[in-house]
């Protein structure tokens, strides 16, 4: 029974680590999208081209 609890704890820690990683990736994706949109708006207004 003890090994079953250890396995469940390991699985829980792995899932928590994976969800934290996915949260960071999602956050940085939002930052990248915001930078791309900002660049596109500035390029359209000042440089005369759009992506």
N, C-alpha and C positions, 0 to 999 in steps of 0.2 A: 504494500500500500504506500509505503514511503517513496518508492521509486516512481509511482504513479503521480504523486504530488510534486515531486521534483521535475518530472517531465512536463506537467501542466504549468509549473512556474517558468520553466525554460521556454515553453511555447508562448506564454503570456509576455515574457520579456522580449522575445523575438518579434511578436506582433506589435508591441509598443515601439520598438526601435524602427520597424518598417513604417509604421504610421507616422512617426516623427520625421523620417526621411522623406516620405511622400508629402508631408506638410511643408517642409523646407523647399522641396522642388516646386510645389504649387505656388508658394510665395514668390520664389525667384522668377517663375514664369510670368506672374502678374507684373513684376518689376520690369522684366524684359519687354513685355507687351506695352507697358506704359512708356518706356523709353523709345520703342519703335514708333508708337503713335505720335509722340512729341517730335521726334525727328521728321516724320512724314509731314506734320503740320508746318513745322519751321521750314522745311525744304520747299514745300508748296508755296509758302508766302514769300520767302526771301531768295530762293535759288531757282524757282520756276519749274521744278519737276516734282513728280509724285511717284511713290512706289506703287 
